[in-house]
Amino acid sequence: MVFDCQRIRSLSPAQGWSVHEQEDDEGEFRSDTDSHVRLKVELDCARGVPQLQVTTREDDD
């Protein structure tokens, strides 16, 4: 991933994952083997330092 306080510039998934969504301040990866497994990435900036928060989610759809 490449990011700064303004936006996420690029998302590069690890092997076995795909980029599902990408916006300026958030993105989402999905597992290639199970599309219900997701990693959400959120960008924040604290005192001029970019920070990412990554959360996992598994849907039961």
Buried (B, 14 or more C-beta within 10 A) or exposed (E): EEBEEEEBEEBEBEEEBEBBEBEEEBBBBBBEEEEEBBBBBBBEEEEEEBEEEEEEEEEEE
